[in-house]
């Protein structure tokens, strides 16, 4: 348990070839499968210097912290990780408390020895002091802290302690959620104040940590506490509880959908065209592309009032009437630019239209029209490359 394990192996010449395979596996998951939310975690990192060596070795094998959004966490399972939490925060993006190892190394007890098992206790005040300290220090330096040890699953009162200290995430064994329903409900009665730093509601946080069944138990205890003094019938308490569960689930669903939409909006795809016009551009990956004879359209597909971007070839007679906001040149072609604002109470965002005249304003027998919603037009138009109108 205290020998050649964790970080000390990764940069050692005797294991580097094995670590290279691990890095290649992570690269495949992130770069080929597209699962860029995967976070690397370095276990049993005894010193800051070891952490730097591991990061250097990772970079050597194509995994660089911060590149393409790669985050690297460190396990907090050695007292040195707590004592030097500030220094570890400078080179890692977060901590995951390994309460099993942290307990045995704090108390000097082999966790697998039956002879001293009565001394091994994750709830020992020395262990809790270290956990409290690393959460505080990590948050001071804007680093997240989770826990993946056994203690929260075995001792609900330990989970209560973690919530009170403001930990960012808690792992539970699936088989312990149902077994500890009653104890979790009792625990929630005691936790009356939302810990500092929580960004979502207590109900949503509990749903994320304990699952729906755990939340039902929590809210059951809450209902008994808050309405017992008014002697409300048990049936009304059940209805209240179910309503709270439904609201929490609905809120969580909205948060997840919003998060997914935000991530999708950040992703870009590249499209190339070489028919009536030649170009390459980037557009949101969630949009759909349609191609007709003289038209290419990009749309979010939500409705007629949604976001879109269209390139089309039209007769000269189809040009817009009215005064443009500007006349200039773009990509070497004379252009007129129009902005059409919605009328009345329309929910439309308005549109921007650019007319390109291949042979000049009065000589062209047809024009190329680029139009799109105001919200996206300039960003997409700025990505045009190799643009040329085919005659």
N, C-alpha and C positions, 0 to 999 in steps of 0.2 A: 504493500500500500504506500510505502514511502520511497520506493526505488525509482527505476527508470520508467517514468510514465508522463503522460501529458506533454506540456510544452518542451520539456527537456529532450524528448525524442525527435521532435520535428526538425530541428536544425542540426541534429547529430548526423555525421556522415554515415553512421551505421544504419540509419533509418530513413535518410532523406529520399531515397528512391521510392520507399513506401509512401512517404508524405506527398511526393510528387503525384502519385496516383490519386490520392485523396483530393488534392487541389484540382486535378484534371476532372474528377467527378463533379466537384462543385462548379467548375467552369462550364461543363456540359449542361448541368441543370439550369444555370443562370443564362448562358448565352445561346445554347441550342434549343432548350425547352422553353426559354423565355420566363422562367420563374425567378425574376429579379428581386423578389421579396425575401429570398433565402438569405439568412444572416449566418455568418461564420462565428463559431464560439471556440475560444482557446481554453482547454481545461488545464488545471493544475499548473498554473504559471507562477513559479515561486518568486521571481524578481521582475522588476521593470526591464532590466537588461535582457532577461529571457524573452519577454514580450516583444521587445524590439527585434531580437534575432528571429523570432517566429514570423513577424510581419515582413522582415527582409527576405526570409526564405519563401514566404508566400508570393511576394512580388517577383521573385526569381522564377517562380512557376506560373506566373500570369494572373495572380490574384492580388490586386493592390487596393488597400483600404481607401475608400472614397472614390475610386474609379468606377464609373457606371453605377454609382449608388451603393457600392458594396460597403456594408457595415461589418465591423468585427467586434464582438463582445468578448469579455474574459470571465471565466468562472471565478467566483469569490468563495474560495473554499480553504484558504490558508490565511492565518492571521496577518501575514504580510500584505495580503490583498486589501485588508481593511486599514492597516496602519499607513500604508502608502496609497490609499484610495485616490488622493489628489493626483499623485504622479501617474497612476494607472489610467486616470481619466484623461490624461493628456495624449495617450496613445491608443485608447480603445473607446468605442462608442457606447458601451454600456456594461452592466454587470449582471450575472446570474448567480445568485447565492446557492451554493451547494451545501445545504445545512448538515448533511451526513458527515462529510469530510471536515467541515468547519468545526463541528462538535468534537470529533475525535482528536483533532489537532489542537483545539483550544484546551480540552481537558486532559490531553495526553493519554487517551483511552482507545485501544483497538476496538473498533465498533463490532468486530466479529468474534470477540473473545467472550465466552460465557463466564469466565472467571471474574471479569470486571464489568459485566453488562449492567450491574446495578448502579454503576457510576455514570454510564453513558446516558446523557439526557439533553436533548436539543433545547429543552425549556430552561436549562441552567442559566442563571442570570448573567454569567460571563459570556455565554453564547449570544444571548439576547442583546447584551450591550454592544457586542461587535456588529450585530446585524443592524441595530439602531444607528450606530455610527456610520456604517457604510452607506445606508440609505440617505442619511443627512448629507454626507460629503458628496455623494454622487449627484444629488439634486442641486447642490450648490454649484456644481460644474456642468449642469444641464445634461446629465447622463441618466438613462433609465435603469431601473433595478427590478429584476424579477427573482423568483425563487423556484428551484426545481428539485428541492430536497423532499424527503419523506414526511417531515414534521407537519406541514399543513394538512396532509391527508390523515395522519394518525391522531392529531390533537387539534380539534376545532378552536380551542382557546389560543393556540399558537397562530392560527389564521386570523383570529381577532386582533392579536398583537400586531401582526403584519399590516392589517388594514389601518389600524390606528396610527402606525408609523408612516403611512403614505406610500407603501410599496406599489409599484406600477403594475405588476402582474403576479398571479399565483397559479401554480400548477397543482392539480389534484389528480389522484388516481381515479379512473372512471368507476371502479368498483367501490370506492369509498363514499361517493356522493349520496347514494341511496341509504347506506348504512348510517350516515351521520345527519340525516334530515332533521331529526328532533334537536340534536345538539347545535346544528347551524342556526335553527330558529331561535334557540335560547341565546346564542351568541349575538345575533342581530339585534335583539332587544337591548343589549348593553351598548352597542355602537350607535350612539345618538348623533355624533358630529361627523360630517363628511371630511375626510382627511384633506389637508392642503395639497394642491397640485392635481386633484382629480378633475378631469376635463369632461366627464360624462356623469349622468345622474347615478346615484347610489343603486337604484333599481337596475339600470342597464349594466353597471359594473358587476353587480352580483350575478346577473344573468350570464355575462361573459365568463365569470369565474366558475360558478357552480352549476350552470345549466338550468333548464326550465324547472326541473324537479326540485333543485336546491332553492331556486327563487320562490317556488310555491311554499316551501317550508318556511323560508325567511318571512314572507309576507303573511303567512298564517300566524306566526308569532307576533308580528307587528299588529295585525288586526286584533288579536286577543288582548294585547296590551292597551291599545288606544281606545277600544270601544267597550272594554269589559266593564268599566265604571258606569256606563250608561245602560247596562243590562240589555243590550241588543241581542236578539235571537241568534242562535248559532247559524241558521240559514242565511241571515243577512250578512253575517261575518264571512261566510263562504262566498257569497255573491260579491262582496267588496273585494275579497282576496282575488277572485277570478278576474274582476275588472282591472285590478292593479297589474296582474300578470299580463293581461291582454295589452294594456297600455305600454308596459315595459317591452314586450315583444315587438309591438308596432314601432316604438322609438328606435329599438336596435335595428330593425329592418331598414328604417329610413336612413340611419347613420351609415349602415353598410352600403346601401344603394348610392348614397351621396359619395362615399369614399371610392366606390367602384367607378362612378361616373367621372370623378376628378382624375383618377388614374388613367382611364380610357382617353380623356381629353388631352392628356399629356403625350400620348403615343402618336407618332406620325408614320404615315406610309408614303412611298414615292410612286408617282405615276408618270409614265412616258407616253407621248403621242407623236405620230408621224404620218398624218393623213392630210386633211385640208390645212392643218397647221402643225408645226413641230414645236414641242416643248417638253420640259420635265418640271414637275412641281411636287411639293409636299402638301399633304392634306391629313386631317384627323383620321386615325385608323378606324374609328367607329363609324365613319361615314360610308355610304355606298356610292359606287361609280356607275354611271349609265353612259352608253355610247351609241349615238345615231349617226346618220350619214355625215351631217355637218354640225354636230353638236356633241360636246362632252360635258356631263354635269356631275357634280359632287354634292351630296346632300346628307344631312343627319337623319332624314327619313321620318321626322316627327310629324310634320303636317305641311300644308301649303305655306304656313307662316314660319316654318322652321329655318334652320341655317343652311345655306347653299352657296355654290360657286359654279358658274356656267361659262363655257367658252363656245361660241357659235358663229357660223358664217351666215350673213344675211344680205339680201339685196339692198342696194343703196337707198331705195325708196322706203326701207324699213327703219331708217335712222330715226332717232328721237327728235321730236320737235321741241322747241323751247331753248332757253339760254343755258349753255353749260357753265359749270363753276370755273372751268379752266380749259384752255386750248394750249397744247404743248406737243412735245414728242416723247415717245416711250418705246424703248428697244429699237430706236431709229425710225419709227413710224409716226406720222401726224396723228394726234388723238384729241378727242373731246371727252371731258369727264363730266358726268351728271350725278347728282345725289337726289334720290326720290324719297321724300319723307312720307310716312303714313298719314292718312287723312282721318279726321274724326276720332273715334275711340278705338281704332284698330290696335291690336296687340303686336302688329308687325314692327320689326326693328328698323324698317326702312332698307333701301338698297342703294348700292353704288354701281354705276354703269360707265364703262370706258369703251368708246367707239374708236377703232383703229381704221385708218384710211390708207390702204396699201399704195395707191397711186396719187395721193394728195386729196385734199378736201373736195374738189370739184371734178376730178378726173376718174375717181374710183367708181367702178360699176357694181361693186359689192364692198361690204365692210365686215370687219371682224368685231364681234361684241363680246366683251368680258363683263359679266355682271355677278353680283353676289350680295349677301346680307352685309350690312354695315359692320356688324360685330366681328366678322371674320375676313372681310375682303382684303384689307391691307396686309394682314399677316400671311395669307395664302399667296397673294400676288407677289410678295417680296421673295418668294422661293422659286419663281420662274427661272429656268436655265435653258440655254440653247434655243431661245425663242425665234421662230421664223414663220412667216405666213407663206403657204404654198400657193403659187399662181397657176 
